[in-house]
Amino acid sequence: MTEFELIARLTPHLPLTDAVIQGAGDDCAVLAAPAPGQELLLKTDAIVEGIHFLPETDPERIGRKALARCLSDIAAMGGTPTAALVTLALPAAPQVERIEGIYRGLRRLAEAHGVAVVGGETTTNPGRLLISVTLLGTVPAGRAVLRQGSRVGDAIFVSGELGGSIHGHHLDFEPRLAEGRWLAETGCVHAMIDVSDGVAGDLPHLLGAGSATLGAELLKSAIPIRRAAREAARAGDTAKPPVVAALTDGEDFELLFTVAARDAVPVLDGWKARFPGVALSCIGRVVDRPGLWLRGEDGLRPMIGKGYEHFR
């Protein structure tokens, strides 16, 4: 099958929205400009075979993950996704059924969140499959929640559960889009990020990476540990204690954010009323000493372990 025959099989059923003037099939997609009072969000992300998924992974789950990672970043800004471009870098002789499955998983998630898929690119990448997604979104002007802005005394919250994502969660997670928009609307959130590299890797971004003044003190008993992380530790599949796995494994794609201490209870109560099926945990506070610290039965100690780093 030629490149153009493959494109012809993949593009006829791509989801579109009213904002799409010209979708896939031309030199560029054409979209209507955002409504007055809205700002654009732009995000790109890539997943690579052997790093983010295995060759035997269900193709629909691969496609879903490729888009869901970008959706999670839009969620962390308090935004709404609108349109996506997809680049496929394929082995020289791609399996057409596999590629169609990838697009099916991507398309279903796009439809669920009202995202138009308006084009992209196909190319060869000998040896392994790579999928890159560029996602556009919108956010009310001046309301995007950034990573910077945490203050001493802020409460630190995280949604959902953490750790053990390799046992399936990293493929099937739900981007917290509605939750992120609600948090932005409260006006209480000082800083927010989605947890892709583990709390140990992503929390420093909320404190100003390399900050000489801000740090975080986390309460060990408050860390929401996913069952898969506990079971892996019991089975001897990992040398990490469950709490360390929860803080360092990565690919949780939960929302990690800070709010003033006075807003902590209202935010928690509002979340429970609005999102009863999604846990929200206050796991610590921002302190005026650098570093990440974990308080347990043995007192306050430096956090052990780091988040995921591609080039470490």
C-alpha positions in Angstrom: 0.0 0.0 0.0 1.3 3.4 -0.9 1.4 6.4 1.4 -1.5 8.1 -0.4 -3.6 4.9 -0.3 -3.0 4.6 3.5 -4.0 8.3 4.0 -7.1 7.7 1.9 -8.1 4.8 4.3 -7.4 6.8 7.5 -8.9 10.2 6.8 -12.5 9.8 5.6 -14.0 9.3 9.1 -11.9 11.8 11.1 -14.0 13.8 13.6 -14.7 17.4 12.6 -16.4 20.3 14.4 -18.2 23.5 13.4 -14.9 25.3 13.7 -13.3 23.4 10.8 -13.5 25.2 7.5 -11.1 22.9 5.7 -10.0 19.6 7.2 -7.5 17.0 6.2 -6.6 16.8 2.5 -5.2 20.2 1.6 -1.9 21.8 2.2 -3.2 23.2 5.5 -6.3 22.8 7.6 -8.4 26.0 8.0 -10.1 26.7 11.3 -12.3 29.6 12.4 -10.5 32.0 14.8 -11.3 31.6 18.5 -14.3 33.5 19.8 -13.6 37.0 21.3 -12.3 36.7 24.9 -10.5 33.4 24.2 -6.8 32.7 23.9 -5.2 29.8 22.0 -3.4 26.9 23.6 -0.9 24.9 21.6 0.7 21.6 22.6 2.7 18.9 20.9 3.7 15.5 22.2 5.1 12.2 20.8 5.0 8.6 21.8 7.7 6.1 20.7 7.5 2.3 20.4 9.6 0.7 23.0 9.5 3.7 25.3 5.8 4.7 25.7 4.3 1.4 24.5 5.4 -2.1 23.4 5.1 -3.7 20.0 2.4 -6.0 21.2 0.2 -3.2 22.8 -3.3 -3.1 21.5 -3.3 -0.5 18.7 -6.4 1.2 19.9 -4.8 1.9 23.2 -1.7 3.2 21.5 -3.8 5.7 19.5 -5.8 6.7 22.5 -2.6 7.4 24.6 -1.1 9.5 21.8 -4.0 12.0 22.0 -4.7 11.6 25.7 -1.3 12.8 26.7 -1.9 16.1 24.9 -5.4 16.4 26.3 -3.9 16.0 29.8 -1.7 19.1 29.2 -4.7 21.1 28.0 -6.5 20.1 31.2 -3.6 21.3 33.3 -4.0 24.8 31.8 -7.7 24.8 32.5 -8.5 24.8 28.8 -10.7 23.1 26.2 -9.2 21.1 23.3 -10.4 22.0 19.8 -8.4 20.4 17.0 -5.5 18.0 16.5 -2.9 17.2 13.8 -1.3 13.7 13.8 2.1 12.7 12.4 2.8 9.0 11.9 6.4 7.9 11.5 6.1 4.3 10.4 8.3 1.3 9.7 9.1 0.8 6.0 6.4 -1.9 5.7 3.7 -0.9 8.1 0.8 -3.2 9.1 -2.2 -1.5 7.8 -4.6 -3.1 10.2 -2.4 -1.9 13.1 -2.4 1.7 11.8 -6.1 1.6 11.3 -6.5 0.4 14.9 -4.3 3.2 16.2 -6.5 5.8 14.3 -9.6 4.1 15.6 -8.5 4.6 19.3 -7.4 8.1 18.6 -10.6 9.0 16.8 -12.9 7.6 19.6 -11.2 9.7 22.2 -11.3 12.8 20.0 -15.0 12.3 19.5 -15.6 11.9 23.2 -14.0 15.3 23.9 -15.2 17.2 20.8 -11.8 17.4 19.2 -11.5 17.7 15.4 -8.7 15.8 13.7 -7.8 18.0 10.8 -4.7 16.5 9.2 -1.0 15.7 9.8 1.8 13.8 8.1 3.0 10.3 7.3 6.6 9.4 6.9 8.9 6.4 7.4 11.0 5.8 10.5 12.9 2.5 10.1 12.8 0.3 13.1 10.0 1.6 15.2 6.7 3.5 15.2 6.4 7.1 16.4 3.2 9.1 16.7 3.3 12.8 17.2 0.1 14.8 18.0 -0.2 18.6 17.9 -3.3 19.8 19.8 -5.0 23.2 19.8 -7.2 24.4 22.5 -8.7 27.6 24.0 -8.9 29.1 27.4 -10.7 32.3 28.6 -8.4 35.3 28.2 -6.1 35.7 31.2 -7.4 32.5 32.9 -4.8 29.9 31.8 -3.3 28.3 34.9 0.5 28.2 34.6 3.2 26.2 36.4 4.6 29.2 38.2 2.9 31.0 41.0 3.1 28.8 44.2 3.6 30.6 47.5 4.9 29.6 50.9 2.1 28.0 52.9 0.2 26.8 49.9 -1.6 23.5 50.1 -0.5 20.9 47.6 -3.3 18.8 46.0 -3.2 15.8 43.6 -6.2 14.2 41.8 -6.7 10.4 41.5 -4.1 7.9 42.6 -0.4 7.5 41.9 2.1 4.8 41.0 2.1 1.5 39.2 1.0 3.1 35.9 3.0 0.6 33.8 0.3 -2.0 34.7 -2.2 -0.5 32.4 -3.1 3.0 33.7 -0.5 4.7 31.4 -2.6 3.5 28.4 -6.2 4.0 29.8 -6.0 7.1 31.9 -8.8 9.7 31.7 -7.6 13.3 31.0 -8.9 15.5 33.7 -10.4 18.1 31.4 -13.6 19.0 33.2 -11.7 19.0 36.5 -9.0 21.3 35.1 -11.6 23.8 33.8 -13.4 23.8 37.1 -10.3 24.5 39.0 -9.4 27.4 36.7 -12.9 28.8 37.1 -12.5 28.9 40.9 -9.7 31.4 40.6 -8.1 29.7 43.6 -5.3 27.8 41.9 -1.8 29.3 42.0 0.0 26.8 39.9 -0.9 23.5 38.2 0.7 20.7 36.1 -0.2 17.3 34.9 1.8 14.4 36.5 3.6 12.8 33.6 7.1 12.3 35.1 6.0 11.5 38.7 5.3 13.9 41.5 9.0 13.9 42.4 9.8 15.1 38.9 6.9 17.5 38.3 6.4 19.1 41.7 9.6 21.1 41.4 8.1 22.9 38.3 5.4 24.3 40.6 8.1 25.5 43.0 10.3 27.1 40.3 12.7 24.4 39.1 16.0 24.9 40.8 14.4 27.3 43.3 16.7 28.4 46.1 13.8 29.5 48.3 10.7 27.2 47.8 10.4 23.6 48.6 7.6 21.1 49.5 6.9 19.0 52.6 4.7 16.0 51.8 2.8 13.8 54.3 3.6 10.2 53.6 0.3 8.9 54.9 -1.6 11.3 52.6 -0.1 10.1 49.3 -2.9 8.3 47.3 -1.2 5.1 46.2 -2.7 3.1 43.3 -3.5 -0.6 44.0 -1.2 -1.7 41.2 1.8 -0.1 43.0 1.0 -1.9 46.2 0.5 -5.2 44.5 3.7 -4.9 42.5 5.6 -4.3 45.8 4.0 -7.3 47.5 4.8 -9.5 44.5 8.4 -8.4 44.4 8.0 -6.9 41.0 9.7 -3.7 42.1 12.2 -2.8 44.7 10.4 0.5 45.4 8.3 0.8 48.5 4.7 1.8 47.4 5.0 5.4 48.5 8.2 5.8 46.5 6.6 4.2 43.4 3.7 6.6 43.8 6.0 9.6 43.8 8.4 8.5 41.1 6.9 6.1 38.6 5.3 8.7 36.3 2.6 8.6 33.6 -0.1 9.1 36.1 -1.6 12.1 34.2 -3.3 13.4 37.2 -3.6 17.1 38.2 -1.1 18.4 40.7 -1.8 22.0 41.9 -1.3 24.5 44.7 -3.8 26.8 46.5 -3.7 29.1 49.4 -4.2 27.4 52.7 -7.5 29.3 53.3 -8.9 28.0 50.0 -8.0 24.3 50.7 -11.2 23.2 52.3 -13.5 25.1 49.9 -11.7 23.6 46.9 -11.8 20.1 48.4 -15.5 20.4 49.3 -16.3 21.8 45.9 -14.4 19.0 44.1 -16.2 16.3 46.1 -19.6 17.8 45.2 -18.7 18.2 41.5 -16.5 15.1 40.8 -17.6 12.4 43.3 -16.0 9.6 41.3 -12.5 11.2 41.3 -10.4 11.3 44.5 -8.7 14.6 45.5 -5.9 14.5 48.2 -4.1 17.3 50.0 -0.6 15.8 50.2 1.4 18.6 51.7 2.4 22.2 51.7 4.9 24.6 50.1 7.6 25.6 52.5 10.4 28.2 52.6 13.3 25.7 52.4 14.4 24.2 49.1 14.0 20.6 48.2 11.3 17.9 48.5 10.7 16.5 52.0 8.6 13.5 53.2 7.2 13.4 56.7 6.5 10.0 58.1 6.6 8.1 61.4 10.4 8.5 61.4 10.1 12.3 61.1 11.0 14.6 58.2 13.4 13.3 55.7 14.6 14.2 52.1 12.4 12.5 49.5 14.1 9.4 48.1 14.0 8.9 44.3 13.5 11.1 41.3 10.9 11.4 38.6 11.4 10.0 35.1 14.0 11.7 32.8 14.4 10.7 29.2 18.1 11.5 29.0 19.2 10.3 32.4 
